Amino acid sequence: MPKPQLHYFIPPDQWKFPVIVILGILVGLGIFVVHLAKVPSYLSDRPETCVNCHIMAPQYATWSHSAHREVTNCNDCHVPHNNVLNHYYFKAMDGLRHSYMFTFRLEPQVITIKQAGKDAVQANCVRCHTQQIHDTKLTTMRPDFHANIEDRYCIECHRETPHGTVNSISSVPDARVPVPSSPVPEWLRKITQ
């Protein structure tokens, strides 16, 4: 069995110091970007995480004034709950798409849900509201009303649940949302003032 050729990866003596410095700078920049992007906050289910991007302020504000605020957070509705791997895979893929869009300034003024998001929201509506959907006391007047939940999405009728009417940032001009803290370190702020 041949031994790995590690000597190919070890720089010559005159390159060791510059390579260490460059690697240190790259690692430092990587850590700074992780801090600046608030990456650890995305592992949680805290709704305040959604307003790390200012464009989500209307969605946060309308949710925070809804009845759903008392029992759910953003991930309860917008992320699949069928298994833990799919849950975090969906969060990661959606987060990467969002970070790409916000980094390159591609975000729309009016946010619309993608098909995968619609499917996740539908599954979570049914998961949480199964009793209401199948309760015979609620369906005696219209027994067919919720009978075809596979044929249409809940949000087709319950469009304003829980976000109300959100068309753009101007739809909730007086909304109070948590303002993200400045990413500029205090020592740097003092120097620039």
C-alpha positions as CSV (number, residue, x, y, z in Angstrom):
1,M,0.0,0.0,0.0
2,P,1.6,3.3,-1.1
3,K,2.1,6.0,1.6
4,P,0.4,9.3,1.0
5,Q,2.6,11.9,-0.5
6,L,2.2,14.6,2.1
7,H,5.4,16.4,1.2
8,Y,3.5,17.8,-1.9
9,F,1.3,19.8,0.5
10,I,4.1,21.2,2.7
11,P,5.4,24.5,1.3
12,P,9.1,25.2,1.0
13,D,10.7,26.9,4.0
14,Q,10.8,30.3,2.4
15,W,7.0,30.1,1.8
16,K,5.9,28.9,5.2
17,F,5.5,32.3,6.9
18,P,3.6,33.9,3.9
19,V,1.3,30.8,3.6
20,I,0.6,30.9,7.4
21,V,-0.2,34.6,7.2
22,I,-2.5,34.2,4.1
23,L,-4.3,31.3,5.7
24,G,-4.7,33.3,8.9
25,I,-6.2,36.2,7.0
26,L,-8.6,33.8,5.1
27,V,-9.7,32.1,8.3
28,G,-10.2,35.5,10.0
29,L,-12.2,36.8,7.1
30,G,-14.3,33.6,7.1
31,I,-15.0,33.9,10.8
32,F,-15.9,37.6,10.3
33,V,-18.3,36.8,7.5
34,V,-20.0,34.1,9.6
35,H,-20.3,36.7,12.4
36,L,-21.5,39.4,10.1
37,A,-24.1,37.2,8.4
38,K,-25.3,36.0,11.9
39,V,-25.1,32.4,10.7
40,P,-25.6,30.7,14.1
41,S,-29.0,32.5,14.4
42,Y,-30.3,30.5,11.5
43,L,-30.0,27.3,13.4
44,S,-32.7,28.4,15.8
45,D,-36.4,28.8,15.4
46,R,-36.5,32.4,16.7
47,P,-38.8,34.6,14.5
48,E,-36.4,37.6,15.0
49,T,-34.0,35.7,12.7
50,C,-36.2,36.4,9.8
51,V,-35.7,40.1,10.1
52,N,-32.0,39.8,9.7
53,C,-33.0,40.8,6.2
54,H,-34.9,44.0,6.3
55,I,-37.2,43.0,3.5
56,M,-38.9,40.5,5.8
57,A,-40.1,43.2,8.1
58,P,-43.7,43.3,6.8
59,Q,-44.0,39.5,7.2
60,Y,-42.6,39.7,10.7
61,A,-44.8,42.6,11.7
62,T,-48.0,41.1,10.4
63,W,-47.3,37.7,12.0
64,S,-46.5,39.4,15.3
65,H,-50.1,40.8,15.3
66,S,-51.8,37.6,14.4
67,A,-53.3,34.8,16.5
68,H,-50.6,32.4,15.2
69,R,-47.9,34.4,17.1
70,E,-49.1,32.7,20.3
71,V,-48.5,29.2,19.1
72,T,-46.1,29.2,16.1
73,N,-43.0,30.6,14.7
74,C,-41.9,31.0,11.1
75,N,-40.4,27.5,10.9
76,D,-43.5,25.9,12.2
77,C,-45.3,26.9,9.0
78,H,-42.6,27.4,6.4
79,V,-40.3,24.4,6.9
80,P,-41.3,20.7,6.5
81,H,-41.6,18.6,9.7
82,N,-41.8,15.1,8.3
83,N,-38.3,14.3,9.5
84,V,-35.3,16.1,11.0
85,L,-33.1,15.6,7.9
86,N,-35.6,17.1,5.5
87,H,-36.3,19.9,8.0
88,Y,-32.6,21.1,8.1
89,Y,-32.1,20.3,4.4
90,F,-35.0,22.6,3.5
91,K,-33.8,25.3,5.9
92,A,-30.3,25.1,4.4
93,M,-31.4,25.2,0.8
94,D,-33.9,28.0,1.4
95,G,-31.2,29.9,3.4
96,L,-28.6,29.6,0.7
97,R,-31.1,30.8,-1.9
98,H,-32.0,33.8,0.3
99,S,-28.4,34.6,1.1
100,Y,-27.5,34.5,-2.6
101,M,-30.4,36.8,-3.5
102,F,-29.7,39.3,-0.7
103,T,-25.9,39.3,-1.4
104,F,-26.4,40.1,-5.0
105,R,-29.4,42.4,-4.5
106,L,-31.8,40.3,-6.4
107,E,-34.6,40.4,-3.8
108,P,-38.0,41.5,-5.1
109,Q,-40.0,44.2,-3.5
110,V,-43.0,41.9,-3.2
111,I,-42.0,38.5,-1.8
112,T,-43.9,35.5,-3.2
113,I,-43.7,32.0,-1.9
114,K,-42.0,29.4,-4.1
115,Q,-43.7,26.0,-4.9
116,A,-41.6,24.1,-2.4
117,G,-42.6,26.6,0.3
118,K,-46.3,26.3,-0.7
119,D,-46.1,22.6,-0.3
120,A,-44.4,22.9,3.1
121,V,-47.0,25.4,4.3
122,Q,-49.9,23.2,3.1
123,A,-48.5,20.1,4.9
124,N,-48.1,22.2,8.1
125,C,-51.6,23.6,7.8
126,V,-53.0,20.1,7.6
127,R,-50.6,18.8,10.3
128,C,-51.8,21.5,12.8
129,H,-55.4,21.8,11.8
130,T,-56.4,18.2,11.1
131,Q,-59.1,18.3,13.8
132,Q,-60.7,21.4,12.3
133,I,-60.5,20.0,8.8
134,H,-62.2,16.7,9.7
135,D,-64.5,17.8,12.5
136,T,-68.1,16.8,11.4
137,K,-69.7,19.6,13.5
138,L,-67.8,22.2,11.5
139,T,-68.7,20.5,8.1
140,T,-72.4,19.8,8.5
141,M,-73.5,22.9,6.5
142,R,-70.9,22.2,3.8
143,P,-69.6,18.6,4.1
144,D,-67.6,18.9,0.9
145,F,-65.9,22.1,1.9
146,H,-62.7,20.6,3.4
147,A,-63.1,17.2,1.7
148,N,-60.8,18.0,-1.1
149,I,-57.7,19.4,0.7
150,E,-55.6,17.4,-1.8
151,D,-57.0,19.4,-4.7
152,R,-56.3,22.9,-3.5
153,Y,-54.1,24.7,-1.0
154,C,-55.5,26.1,2.3
155,I,-54.0,29.5,1.4
156,E,-56.3,29.7,-1.6
157,C,-59.2,30.5,0.9
158,H,-57.2,31.5,4.0
159,R,-54.9,33.9,2.0
160,E,-54.5,36.4,4.8
161,T,-53.7,33.9,7.5
162,P,-51.4,34.8,9.4
163,H,-49.8,37.6,7.5
164,G,-52.8,39.7,6.5
165,T,-52.4,41.7,3.3
166,V,-48.7,42.2,2.7
167,N,-47.9,43.7,-0.7
168,S,-44.6,45.5,0.0
169,I,-42.6,47.3,2.7
170,S,-45.1,50.2,2.5
171,S,-48.0,48.0,3.4
172,V,-47.0,48.2,7.1
173,P,-45.3,51.5,7.4
174,D,-45.6,51.8,11.2
175,A,-44.6,48.3,12.0
176,R,-42.3,47.8,14.9
177,V,-39.8,45.1,14.2
178,P,-36.6,44.2,16.0
179,V,-33.8,46.2,14.4
180,P,-30.7,44.1,13.8
181,S,-27.7,45.4,15.7
182,S,-24.9,47.0,13.8
183,P,-22.3,44.6,12.5
184,V,-19.5,47.2,12.9
185,P,-17.4,46.5,16.1
186,E,-17.5,49.2,18.8
187,W,-13.7,49.9,18.5
188,L,-14.1,50.5,14.8
189,R,-17.1,52.8,15.3
190,K,-15.1,54.9,17.8
191,I,-12.2,55.3,15.3
192,T,-14.5,56.4,12.5
193,Q,-16.4,59.0,14.5
